[in-house]
Amino acid sequence: MASDLLIRALRGNAKSVHLSSRNLRNVPKAVGQLACTVGLRLNNNSLSSLPEQLQSLRQLTELNLGNNVFEEIPAVLKNLTTLKKLYLFGNDIFSLNPEVLEGLPNLTVLNLNHNRIRVIPPAIKRLSNLEIFSVTHNQLEEIPAELGLLKKLTEINLANNKLTQIPQQLYDLTQLRKLCLARNSLKDLPEGILGWENLKTLDVAGNHLSMFPADFQFLALEELFFEGNNFVQFELFESFRVQEVFSLKELAARLILKEGMNKLSVLSRALPLYPDLQTMLSRWGRCALCFQRFLTTWLECVQFINLRKGIIKKSLYCSEKAFNWILEHWSH
């Protein structure tokens, strides 16, 4: 039956070939003769491998291998450099071969939903044209920082995994418009959320979040899903100490952080020579009152953006004096 379909496709120079739901265990080798085909659907079969002849499809841009029994991404795909859309949902894939990823530079859509993937390799950075990345219902425990290098990403779906944190580098994805992190085990989101300047939809439902990061209220979101978390309850309290003494380390750090904003300053140019210092200073916070940078989180509290909906974010303060000033104005 599949062979007959291939013969008809060959005779008609078919641009799109559908071999879905054919109970296939093997793909006929004649598939390599589909030189004009740009779309091939092999989903809903029982395939566990692909023939080498598939690499002859030099014009193929879309391949659907969903709902089969692949345990890894077929190695032959590394030769399909024209491929733009790849669907591998509903398989038994447990690992991603870096060599295959490196051979797919033009991929714009990658769907790996409903597999058994635990790790996304750093080689994911090779997919420089990727726009939509979906890996729901897998067993991911972490996301590589290299994902933040895929500047064209507009949509990421990582729902129903085992993530406990996301790398701060994801904030470098300034074109991101939709992000789904629902039903993981996230306890917080890193600082720097304003990097998602174009984000319109954020789904963090079903995690263990207690608050949103600072500056969250400035996102231009159109949809926000956050039910099923552990957000703190609204309660005012006042700081006890009025006098405060900063350590020499903190004073020096604040000076360097301030000077570091001036790219022409001596301190700013010298910082790359001290990588350990750079790493330490990378954990700076910004005061919610004076907007100055500081190293030690002197006080960390929450600010209720919307009391009725229970939306709260983290607020950092550079001193207890600043905290008390904010508290006084909130109470009025």
PERAKA-V123353 format. One record per residue. PSI is psi in degrees with one decimal (999 if undefined). OMEGA is omega in radians with two decimals (NA if undefined). NEAR is the number of other ideal C-beta (glycine too) atoms within 10 Angstrom. Layout:
# PERAKA-V123353
PSI,OMEGA,NEAR
PSI,OMEGA,NEAR
This chain:
# PERAKA-V123353
-48.5,3.13,9
-37.8,3.13,18
-39.3,3.12,11
-41.0,3.12,9
-38.9,3.12,15
-39.3,3.13,20
-44.2,3.12,13
-37.9,3.13,11
-38.6,3.13,22
-41.9,-3.12,17
-33.8,-3.09,8
6.1,-3.09,9
48.7,-3.05,10
135.5,3.08,18
-28.9,-3.13,12
130.0,-3.11,11
127.3,-3.11,23
114.4,3.06,15
33.4,-3.13,22
149.0,3.02,14
49.1,3.14,12
9.9,-3.10,15
33.3,-3.11,9
135.5,2.98,17
-20.9,3.11,12
147.1,3.08,13
127.0,3.13,22
138.9,-3.12,17
-20.0,3.13,13
-11.9,3.13,15
-25.0,3.14,23
-10.7,-3.13,15
0.4,-3.13,16
63.9,-3.01,22
-26.3,-3.08,12
-3.3,-3.04,16
132.6,3.10,22
-18.7,3.14,16
129.8,-3.12,16
123.2,3.13,25
119.3,3.12,18
19.9,-3.09,25
161.9,3.11,20
49.0,3.05,17
-156.9,3.11,22
41.7,-3.08,12
139.0,3.06,20
-6.1,3.12,15
166.4,3.11,16
146.9,-3.14,21
151.6,3.12,16
-26.0,-3.11,13
-17.8,-3.11,16
-26.2,-3.11,21
-8.8,3.11,18
-9.7,-3.12,15
78.9,-3.01,23
-9.6,3.12,12
3.5,-3.08,13
126.3,3.12,24
-18.7,-3.13,18
129.5,-3.12,16
123.1,3.14,24
112.5,3.12,21
21.3,-3.08,25
151.6,3.09,22
56.7,3.00,19
-153.6,-3.11,23
33.5,3.09,14
139.0,3.08,18
-9.8,3.06,13
164.4,3.09,18
123.2,-3.10,23
132.3,-3.07,20
-28.7,-3.09,15
-20.9,-3.10,16
-21.3,-3.12,23
-14.6,3.13,18
-3.1,-3.14,17
70.6,-3.03,25
-15.7,3.14,14
-7.3,-3.06,15
131.8,3.13,23
-32.0,-3.12,18
124.4,-3.11,18
122.9,-3.13,23
119.6,-3.13,21
26.6,-3.12,26
153.5,3.02,20
39.9,3.06,20
-161.9,3.11,24
31.5,-3.09,13
128.3,-3.14,22
-11.4,3.11,14
156.2,3.12,15
119.5,-3.12,22
116.7,-3.13,17
-34.9,-3.12,14
-36.5,3.12,12
-43.1,3.13,20
-39.7,-3.13,22
-20.2,3.14,15
8.3,-3.10,19
57.9,-3.04,22
-19.2,-3.08,14
6.7,-3.11,15
130.8,3.09,25
-25.0,-3.14,18
127.3,3.08,16
116.1,-3.12,22
114.8,-3.13,20
26.2,-3.09,25
150.3,3.04,19
60.0,3.01,19
-157.1,-3.13,23
32.9,-3.05,13
129.4,3.12,21
-31.2,-3.03,15
135.2,2.97,15
118.2,-3.06,21
155.0,3.09,15
-21.8,-3.14,14
-7.1,3.08,16
-23.6,-3.13,20
-17.2,3.13,17
-18.7,-3.13,21
63.4,-2.98,24
-15.5,3.14,12
7.3,-3.09,15
132.8,3.14,25
-34.6,-3.13,18
124.4,-3.10,17
118.8,-3.08,22
122.9,-3.13,18
55.0,-3.13,23
159.9,3.07,19
52.9,3.02,19
-156.1,-3.11,22
33.8,-3.12,13
132.2,3.08,19
-16.8,3.09,14
161.6,3.13,15
131.9,-3.13,22
145.2,3.11,16
-25.4,-3.11,15
-19.0,3.10,17
-27.7,3.12,23
-7.1,3.13,19
-9.8,-3.10,17
80.9,-2.95,22
-15.1,-3.11,13
-0.3,-3.13,14
129.9,3.07,25
-17.8,-3.11,18
129.7,3.08,17
130.9,3.10,23
111.4,-3.11,20
27.0,-3.09,24
154.4,3.05,21
56.2,3.02,20
-156.1,-3.11,22
32.5,-3.09,13
134.8,3.06,18
-15.1,3.10,14
163.4,3.03,15
147.4,-3.12,22
144.5,3.14,15
-23.5,-3.13,17
-17.3,3.11,17
-20.9,3.10,23
-9.6,3.07,21
-8.0,-3.13,18
77.6,-3.02,22
-16.0,3.14,13
-1.0,-3.10,15
129.3,-3.14,24
-24.6,-3.12,16
128.3,3.14,18
124.4,3.12,22
117.4,3.11,20
21.2,-3.03,25
148.1,3.03,22
54.1,2.95,20
-152.2,3.12,23
37.7,-3.11,13
132.0,3.09,19
-25.2,3.08,13
167.8,3.02,16
139.1,-3.11,23
161.3,3.09,14
155.6,3.13,17
21.1,-3.00,16
-17.1,3.13,23
-9.8,3.04,15
-25.2,3.10,18
60.3,-3.02,21
-20.9,-3.13,13
8.9,-3.10,14
129.5,3.14,24
-30.3,-3.12,16
125.7,3.10,15
123.9,3.13,24
109.7,3.10,20
23.0,-3.10,22
147.9,3.04,18
36.4,3.06,19
-155.3,3.12,22
33.2,-3.11,13
141.4,3.07,21
-17.4,3.10,14
165.1,3.04,22
156.9,-3.14,25
165.6,3.12,18
149.0,3.12,21
7.9,-3.13,17
-35.5,-3.06,21
-13.2,-3.11,14
-5.3,3.07,11
142.4,-3.14,18
56.0,-3.09,9
144.9,3.01,13
-26.6,3.11,11
132.6,3.11,10
125.0,3.11,18
117.5,-3.06,14
13.8,-3.14,19
157.2,3.09,11
29.8,3.06,13
-171.1,-3.09,17
52.3,-3.10,10
141.0,-3.09,16
158.1,-3.14,13
154.6,-3.12,8
120.4,3.12,10
123.0,3.12,6
139.6,3.00,8
157.8,-3.06,7
145.2,3.09,10
146.2,-3.06,17
-39.1,-3.06,7
140.6,3.06,9
-43.0,3.09,8
136.3,3.14,6
142.2,-3.13,10
121.1,3.14,6
144.7,3.10,16
159.9,3.10,10
-37.2,3.11,7
-43.6,-3.12,11
-41.6,3.13,15
-42.5,3.12,12
-40.9,-3.13,12
-41.3,-3.13,21
-36.2,3.11,18
-45.6,-3.12,11
-41.5,3.13,21
-37.1,3.12,18
-45.4,3.13,14
-30.5,-3.11,14
-19.4,3.11,18
-19.4,3.08,9
104.0,-3.04,11
-17.4,-3.10,7
-5.8,-3.10,6
157.6,3.14,14
-42.9,-3.13,9
-41.3,-3.13,13
-40.1,-3.13,14
-23.8,-3.11,12
-22.6,-3.06,13
-42.2,-3.14,16
-17.4,3.14,9
-9.4,-3.10,8
78.6,-3.07,12
-35.0,3.12,9
-39.6,3.11,7
-40.3,3.10,14
-42.9,3.14,12
-43.9,3.14,9
-43.6,-3.10,14
-17.0,3.14,16
-13.0,-3.13,8
29.1,-3.11,12
158.4,3.05,19
168.3,3.12,21
128.1,-3.12,19
132.6,-3.12,20
-11.6,-3.13,20
-56.4,-3.07,17
-8.6,3.10,13
13.4,3.08,8
150.5,3.13,15
146.6,3.08,18
164.7,-3.06,22
-55.5,-3.10,21
129.6,3.08,15
94.5,-3.05,13
-44.3,3.07,20
137.0,3.11,18
122.9,3.14,13
-170.4,-3.12,18
154.1,3.08,17
128.6,3.14,17
114.2,3.13,17
-38.7,-3.13,13
101.3,-3.08,10
-37.8,-3.08,9
-40.2,-3.14,6
-12.0,3.12,10
26.5,3.12,15
121.5,-3.13,17
157.1,3.11,24
163.3,3.10,20
138.8,3.04,22
131.4,-3.14,22
142.3,-3.13,21
141.7,-3.05,25
-9.3,3.14,25
161.5,3.09,18
-26.7,3.07,18
-42.8,3.11,16
-40.4,3.14,19
-45.3,-3.12,22
-34.2,3.10,17
-45.5,3.12,14
-43.5,-3.11,18
-40.8,3.14,17
-40.4,-3.12,10
-31.4,3.05,9
-42.2,-3.05,10
-18.6,3.10,8
999,NA,5
